[in-house]
Amino acid sequence: MKEKTTYKFKVSVFRELLETQEKKCFLSGRELTPESTFAEHILPLGKGGGHSKENIVLVIDMLSKLKR
């Protein structure tokens, strides 16, 4: 059985990603605002992706909802 690891998405990681992405949506390039920003996995957990900074990007809320 695969052991679960606990990952906490910290504010410092959010800020680092925001800076790395130049405050733009990873998918659309639109400007990110605190109200419209969602964190998403690049490779979904169900397909083998993990909870890590390298597997998370910031996108606008509309694209996050479309993904679901």
Stockholm file with secondary structure:
# STOCKHOLM 1.0

chainA/1-68         MKEKTTYKFKVSVFRELLETQEKKCFLSGRELTPESTFAEHILPLGKGGGHSKENIVLVIDMLSKLKR
#=GR chainA/1-68 SS CCCCCCCCCCHHHHHHHHHHTTTBCTTTCCBCCTTTEEEEESSCGGGTCCSSGGGEEEEEHHHHHHHC
#=GC SS_cons        CCCCCCCCCCHHHHHHHHHHTTTBCTTTCCBCCTTTEEEEESSCGGGTCCSSGGGEEEEEHHHHHHHC
//
